[in-house]
Amino acid sequence: MRISDSIQIAWDSLRGQPLKASFMGLGVTIGVAFLLIIVGIVEGLGGYVENDLIGKLLIPNSIVVRTQLPQNRRPPSEEEKRAYARRTAMTTEEVKKLVEDLPRGAKWATENFTISPVRVPGEDTRKSSWVYIVSGQTQQMKSYEVSAGRLLSDIEIETGAPVVLIGADLAESLFPGRSAINRSVRLGNDTYEVVGVAAKQGSILGLSLDNFTLVSQASPASRLTGKPKEIQSLTVQMLSQDGLQDASDQVRTTFRQLRHQLPSEPDDFDISLNNDALVFVSKIKGYLTYAAIGLPAISILVGGIIILNIMLMVVLERTREVGVRKALGATQGNIVSQFLIEATLISLVGSTAGIIIGISGLFFIREASPLTTAAAPWWAFVLSIGVGAGTGIGAGVIPAIRAAKLQPVAALRQE
């Protein structure tokens, strides 16, 4: 018997019992849909963390030098708290000497952070804003773009010109319905001109990234932190990841020399590689992907058990049919192939339905959530089809062998 004949017989048999065939394929459908959706969500979470959480907060291919913990972190122990308290803050003079020894092609920027009210002179309008007090190439390294006006020029940042770049949300709050460009705002006791409004960056976990003011470290705004000569962080960016470790070693060596530290003394500063965060996220994403494959596998296994049980019932129901076919010359191989093909067809149809449901579910997730990159990779589709076919073959083996071993005479006597 040709394989095409076996497929046609199997298909006709399934069409004759649509309800039973649907129940057999339901477990596979749920498992495959679950697999695609979970893997797609993991991909979306990875993209969200890399592009939004880390991508918007951290500068790629960079190292960050600090002498104190960031303001949003607290020492985990009292001993570490005392150790940080003994450290000497990084100064603007130290930064000048550090950047002189940077490798060729490196970009650098310093940033002090505080929260301060921004006011419009002569009006009651005011709003608390994140204030980034910067030097170097912060705007280029963070890839700032403007929706109106321009970025601060290198000369304005170097000389401390009284100009600022503000976020879109802050601009809308201070100047609703009107342009913010060339208007004045007050930070502390000083007046600054708004020369640019940054393009919208969105939010992270409900926290707006567009409520900020960017101003030069050389301007009077440096006094807002209470320590105008101290620097909270120095960021050094390389052209690629390859030069990060060399840059880190160079900065460490220079900084230790500036502070006259002995070889036996530990660093009294911290150097972190921003790419470490991306590596960590990739590892977590990998673990989640394994879990995403394992959980739906339980559902697919249940689907296989359902197919196995129902196929065993089908063999009993079709005992007489098997006897007739064997009496007419069908071999055991013909009988085995027919039942295996039926089980495989059920699984493949279930897999196809699961793929359609999975794609539809991921489309809804992309539209209704921040996970705009939630999509199953190609290997998930290949795995779904392979697992579906494998489930059908595995679940159909025992019923197929049982049907093939039926004796023609005994099968023909079956009512």
C-alpha positions as semicolon CSV with decimal commas, in nm:
position;residue;x (nm);y (nm);z (nm)
1;M;0,000;0,000;0,000
2;R;0,129;0,341;-0,093
3;I;0,189;0,595;0,182
4;S;-0,055;0,832;0,011
5;D;-0,328;0,568;0,043
6;S;-0,254;0,527;0,415
7;I;-0,274;0,907;0,463
8;Q;-0,607;0,921;0,277
9;I;-0,754;0,636;0,485
10;A;-0,630;0,802;0,807
11;W;-0,775;1,137;0,703
12;D;-1,113;0,986;0,612
13;S;-1,121;0,809;0,947
14;L;-1,057;1,133;1,136
15;R;-1,318;1,322;0,933
16;G;-1,570;1,056;1,024
17;Q;-1,517;1,123;1,398
18;P;-1,446;1,499;1,426
19;L;-1,537;1,531;1,795
20;K;-1,309;1,247;1,899
21;A;-1,027;1,381;1,679
22;S;-1,069;1,728;1,831
23;F;-1,038;1,597;2,186
24;M;-0,726;1,400;2,091
25;G;-0,558;1,710;1,945
26;L;-0,669;1,951;2,218
27;G;-0,383;1,876;2,456
28;V;-0,124;1,929;2,183
29;T;-0,295;2,252;2,074
30;I;-0,285;2,393;2,427
31;G;0,075;2,284;2,478
32;V;0,203;2,432;2,151
33;A;0,013;2,759;2,201
34;F;0,144;2,779;2,558
35;L;0,498;2,710;2,434
36;L;0,492;2,986;2,171
37;I;0,330;3,242;2,400
38;I;0,565;3,179;2,693
39;V;0,877;3,180;2,473
40;G;0,749;3,498;2,303
41;I;0,691;3,664;2,641
42;V;1,045;3,572;2,749
43;E;1,180;3,724;2,426
44;G;0,967;4,033;2,486
45;L;1,086;4,066;2,845
46;G;1,446;4,033;2,729
47;G;1,395;4,302;2,467
48;Y;1,214;4,527;2,715
49;V;1,490;4,497;2,974
50;E;1,773;4,538;2,721
51;N;1,621;4,818;2,514
52;D;1,409;5,002;2,770
53;L;1,530;4,932;3,122
54;I;1,903;4,891;3,055
55;G;1,924;5,050;2,711
56;K;1,771;5,378;2,831
57;L;1,950;5,390;3,165
58;L;2,294;5,254;3,082
59;I;2,542;5,350;2,813
60;P;2,661;5,054;2,600
61;N;3,031;4,960;2,584
62;S;3,114;5,170;2,886
63;I;3,260;5,162;3,234
64;V;3,139;5,369;3,528
65;V;3,372;5,501;3,799
66;R;3,228;5,593;4,139
67;T;3,362;5,654;4,485
68;Q;3,018;5,637;4,647
69;L;2,711;5,424;4,591
70;P;2,441;5,568;4,362
71;Q;2,168;5,757;4,544
72;N;1,913;5,483;4,474
73;R;2,125;5,215;4,646
74;R;2,202;5,155;5,010
75;P;2,493;4,957;5,156
76;P;2,381;4,604;5,241
77;S;2,565;4,607;5,574
78;E;2,683;4,851;5,838
79;E;3,044;4,753;5,772
80;E;3,013;4,843;5,404
81;K;2,836;5,165;5,499
82;R;3,131;5,266;5,717
83;A;3,375;5,170;5,440
84;Y;3,200;5,399;5,192
85;A;3,189;5,679;5,450
86;R;3,570;5,664;5,477
87;R;3,616;5,712;5,104
88;T;3,721;6,043;4,955
89;A;3,484;6,174;4,691
90;M;3,600;6,199;4,330
91;T;3,680;6,561;4,237
92;T;3,671;6,760;3,916
93;E;4,051;6,786;3,924
94;E;4,086;6,409;3,944
95;V;3,849;6,370;3,651
96;K;4,062;6,604;3,438
97;K;4,370;6,389;3,499
98;L;4,181;6,064;3,447
99;V;4,047;6,164;3,106
100;E;4,394;6,276;2,990
101;D;4,512;5,913;3,006
102;L;4,212;5,753;2,835
103;P;4,274;5,532;2,530
104;R;4,233;5,691;2,187
105;G;3,874;5,702;2,065
106;A;3,725;5,689;2,414
107;K;3,440;5,924;2,505
108;W;3,381;6,040;2,860
109;A;3,119;6,218;3,066
110;T;3,055;6,304;3,427
111;E;2,716;6,326;3,587
112;N;2,586;6,454;3,917
113;F;2,223;6,387;3,995
114;T;1,975;6,561;4,219
115;I;1,606;6,647;4,234
116;S;1,515;7,014;4,235
117;P;1,212;7,231;4,157
118;V;1,223;7,409;3,821
119;R;1,031;7,738;3,809
120;V;0,921;7,981;3,541
121;P;1,027;8,337;3,637
122;G;0,732;8,569;3,702
123;E;0,483;8,278;3,715
124;D;0,360;8,040;3,979
125;T;0,442;7,743;3,754
126;R;0,693;7,502;3,903
127;K;0,767;7,130;3,889
128;S;1,014;6,900;4,059
129;S;1,257;6,758;3,807
130;W;1,552;6,524;3,785
131;V;1,852;6,748;3,733
132;Y;2,152;6,603;3,550
133;I;2,459;6,819;3,602
134;V;2,703;6,702;3,336
135;S;3,034;6,754;3,163
136;G;3,200;6,585;2,867
137;Q;2,997;6,410;2,599
138;T;2,690;6,300;2,792
139;Q;2,442;6,396;2,519
140;Q;2,623;6,198;2,250
141;M;2,683;5,894;2,472
142;K;2,316;5,881;2,576
143;S;2,204;5,941;2,216
144;Y;1,979;6,234;2,305
145;E;1,763;6,372;2,027
146;V;1,550;6,684;2,031
147;S;1,189;6,745;1,933
148;A;1,246;7,121;1,937
149;G;1,551;7,347;1,952
150;R;1,896;7,191;1,982
151;L;2,133;7,010;2,215
152;L;2,381;7,197;2,432
153;S;2,703;7,269;2,242
154;D;3,042;7,145;2,363
155;I;3,148;7,504;2,431
156;E;2,835;7,572;2,640
157;I;2,902;7,263;2,850
158;E;3,271;7,345;2,888
159;T;3,219;7,709;2,985
160;G;2,906;7,660;3,197
161;A;2,676;7,874;2,981
162;P;2,334;7,940;3,144
163;V;2,141;7,711;2,909
164;V;1,951;7,386;2,964
165;L;1,800;7,094;2,777
166;I;1,471;6,980;2,927
167;G;1,254;6,671;2,887
168;A;0,925;6,668;2,697
169;D;0,710;6,614;3,009
170;L;0,880;6,899;3,194
171;A;0,835;7,129;2,894
172;E;0,464;7,049;2,877
173;S;0,421;7,108;3,252
174;L;0,607;7,441;3,255
175;F;0,487;7,575;2,920
176;P;0,153;7,409;2,838
177;G;0,034;7,485;2,487
178;R;0,337;7,695;2,397
179;S;0,695;7,652;2,288
180;A;0,961;7,621;2,558
181;I;1,246;7,725;2,329
182;N;1,428;8,048;2,428
183;R;1,220;8,078;2,744
184;S;1,370;8,116;3,090
185;V;1,357;7,876;3,384
186;R;1,506;7,902;3,730
187;L;1,714;7,634;3,900
188;G;1,791;7,729;4,256
189;N;1,860;8,103;4,249
190;D;1,986;8,115;3,892
191;T;1,813;8,168;3,558
192;Y;1,876;7,953;3,251
193;E;1,756;7,963;2,892
194;V;1,586;7,659;2,744
195;V;1,765;7,585;2,416
196;G;1,621;7,239;2,350
197;V;1,342;6,996;2,436
198;A;1,449;6,633;2,422
199;A;1,252;6,382;2,214
200;K;1,021;6,162;2,418
201;Q;1,188;5,859;2,575
202;G;0,880;5,711;2,739
203;S;0,874;5,559;3,084
204;I;1,013;5,263;3,277
205;L;0,780;5,083;3,515
206;G;0,557;5,390;3,520
207;L;0,844;5,631;3,591
208;S;0,875;5,905;3,329
209;L;1,212;5,952;3,160
210;D;1,103;6,288;3,020
211;N;1,092;6,489;3,342
212;F;1,453;6,607;3,353
213;T;1,677;6,909;3,321
214;L;2,029;6,878;3,178
215;V;2,277;7,152;3,263
216;S;2,654;7,201;3,260
217;Q;2,872;7,103;3,559
218;A;3,062;7,428;3,507
219;S;2,747;7,636;3,565
220;P;2,615;7,757;3,904
221;A;2,379;7,455;3,898
222;S;2,669;7,246;4,033
223;R;2,588;7,400;4,374
224;L;2,250;7,221;4,377
225;T;2,416;6,903;4,507
226;G;2,580;7,098;4,790
227;K;2,924;6,980;4,675
228;P;3,009;7,163;4,352
229;K;3,364;7,026;4,322
230;E;3,269;6,662;4,373
231;I;3,168;6,419;4,097
232;Q;2,926;6,134;4,157
233;S;3,016;5,931;3,848
234;L;3,253;5,924;3,552
235;T;3,150;5,718;3,250
236;V;3,396;5,613;2,981
237;Q;3,263;5,472;2,654
238;M;3,469;5,273;2,403
239;L;3,391;5,212;2,037
240;S;3,336;4,842;2,103
241;Q;3,327;4,594;2,387
242;D;3,678;4,476;2,304
243;G;3,851;4,777;2,459
244;L;3,650;4,789;2,782
245;Q;3,884;4,586;2,998
246;D;4,190;4,783;2,884
247;A;4,010;5,110;2,956
248;S;3,906;4,981;3,297
249;D;4,265;4,879;3,380
250;Q;4,399;5,216;3,263
251;V;4,149;5,413;3,471
252;R;4,218;5,195;3,777
253;T;4,595;5,241;3,746
254;T;4,571;5,618;3,699
255;F;4,320;5,664;3,980
256;R;4,532;5,465;4,225
257;Q;4,836;5,673;4,132
258;L;4,642;5,997;4,182
259;R;4,540;5,880;4,527
260;H;4,888;5,746;4,614
261;Q;4,754;5,405;4,704
262;L;4,996;5,129;4,797
263;P;4,981;4,798;4,607
264;S;4,853;4,626;4,921
265;E;4,566;4,872;4,967
266;P;4,224;4,798;4,817
267;D;4,068;5,042;4,570
268;D;3,874;5,321;4,737
269;F;3,657;5,354;4,428
270;D;3,437;5,125;4,220
271;I;3,464;5,048;3,848
272;S;3,174;4,863;3,689
273;L;3,123;4,750;3,331
274;N;2,776;4,835;3,202
275;N;2,795;4,535;2,969
276;D;2,794;4,312;3,278
277;A;2,428;4,402;3,321
278;L;2,352;4,290;2,964
279;V;2,537;3,962;3,021
280;F;2,338;3,905;3,339
281;V;2,011;3,972;3,157
282;S;2,111;3,728;2,882
283;K;2,174;3,456;3,140
284;I;1,839;3,514;3,309
285;K;1,672;3,514;2,969
286;G;1,834;3,177;2,893
287;Y;1,709;3,025;3,219
288;L;1,358;3,157;3,154
289;T;1,365;3,012;2,803
290;Y;1,443;2,666;2,941
291;A;1,155;2,704;3,186
292;A;0,931;2,826;2,903
293;I;1,002;2,505;2,714
294;G;0,965;2,278;3,016
295;L;0,627;2,403;3,139
296;P;0,435;2,357;2,811
297;A;0,600;2,015;2,775
298;I;0,377;1,897;3,061
299;S;0,068;1,996;2,865
300;I;0,199;1,829;2,550
301;L;0,273;1,513;2,751
302;V;-0,086;1,513;2,877
303;G;-0,199;1,555;2,516
304;G;0,010;1,253;2,419
305;I;-0,149;1,043;2,695
306;I;-0,495;1,149;2,573
307;I;-0,407;1,045;2,217
308;L;-0,270;0,712;2,344
309;N;-0,584;0,627;2,541
310;I;-0,828;0,729;2,270
311;M;-0,628;0,548;2,002
312;L;-0,643;0,231;2,212
313;M;-1,021;0,270;2,222
314;V;-1,022;0,330;1,846
315;V;-0,833;0,004;1,790
316;L;-1,098;-0,186;1,987
317;E;-1,378;-0,013;1,794
318;R;-1,217;-0,092;1,459
319;T;-1,112;-0,450;1,528
320;R;-1,343;-0,586;1,259
321;E;-1,207;-0,329;1,007
322;V;-0,854;-0,443;1,083
323;G;-0,959;-0,806;1,035
324;V;-1,112;-0,729;0,695
325;R;-0,801;-0,545;0,577
326;K;-0,569;-0,823;0,692
327;A;-0,795;-1,083;0,526
328;L;-0,763;-0,886;0,202
329;G;-0,385;-0,897;0,223
330;A;-0,282;-0,595;0,436
331;T;0,046;-0,657;0,615
332;Q;0,129;-0,571;0,974
333;G;0,336;-0,281;0,840
334;N;0,029;-0,144;0,657
335;I;-0,180;-0,157;0,975
336;V;0,095;0,003;1,186
337;S;0,151;0,283;0,935
338;Q;-0,223;0,359;0,917
339;F;-0,265;0,408;1,292
340;L;0,066;0,591;1,327
341;I;-0,034;0,827;1,048
342;E;-0,370;0,890;1,215
343;A;-0,202;0,977;1,545
344;T;0,058;1,194;1,369
345;L;-0,209;1,380;1,168
346;I;-0,400;1,454;1,487
347;S;-0,085;1,595;1,648
348;L;0,012;1,801;1,344
349;V;-0,336;1,949;1,313
350;G;-0,327;2,023;1,687
351;S;0,017;2,182;1,649
352;T;-0,106;2,398;1,360
353;A;-0,404;2,516;1,565
354;G;-0,169;2,586;1,858
355;I;0,063;2,789;1,634
356;I;-0,230;3,001;1,511
357;I;-0,350;3,059;1,868
358;G;0,005;3,134;1,984
359;I;0,067;3,391;1,710
360;S;-0,268;3,557;1,784
361;G;-0,192;3,566;2,156
362;L;0,149;3,724;2,100
363;F;-0,004;3,985;1,870
364;F;-0,246;4,081;2,149
365;I;0,040;4,095;2,402
366;R;0,243;4,327;2,176
367;E;-0,054;4,560;2,132
368;A;-0,168;4,564;2,497
369;S;0,163;4,569;2,687
370;P;0,510;4,726;2,682
371;L;0,650;4,399;2,545
372;T;0,663;4,525;2,188
373;T;0,924;4,264;2,091
374;A;0,719;3,968;2,218
375;A;0,754;3,721;1,931
376;A;0,847;3,354;1,918
377;P;1,181;3,288;1,740
378;W;1,199;3,054;1,441
379;W;1,327;2,763;1,646
380;A;1,014;2,771;1,862
381;F;0,799;2,704;1,554
382;V;1,028;2,422;1,440
383;L;1,021;2,279;1,792
384;S;0,641;2,303;1,803
385;I;0,597;2,111;1,479
386;G;0,863;1,856;1,576
387;V;0,717;1,802;1,921
388;G;0,368;1,773;1,775
389;A;0,470;1,509;1,524
390;G;0,683;1,330;1,785
391;T;0,393;1,324;2,030
392;G;0,166;1,169;1,768
393;I;0,419;0,904;1,670
394;G;0,507;0,825;2,032
395;A;0,145;0,804;2,143
396;G;0,042;0,598;1,838
397;V;0,306;0,326;1,860
398;I;0,137;0,104;2,122
399;P;-0,214;0,121;1,963
400;A;-0,065;0,061;1,617
401;I;0,130;-0,246;1,731
402;R;-0,174;-0,383;1,913
403;A;-0,387;-0,341;1,600
404;A;-0,122;-0,506;1,380
405;K;-0,105;-0,814;1,605
406;L;-0,477;-0,888;1,576
407;Q;-0,546;-1,225;1,411
408;P;-0,771;-1,192;1,101
409;V;-1,010;-1,471;1,198
410;A;-1,055;-1,343;1,556
411;A;-1,094;-0,985;1,433
412;L;-1,361;-1,082;1,181
413;R;-1,565;-1,250;1,457
414;Q;-1,565;-0,922;1,656
415;E;-1,904;-0,750;1,649
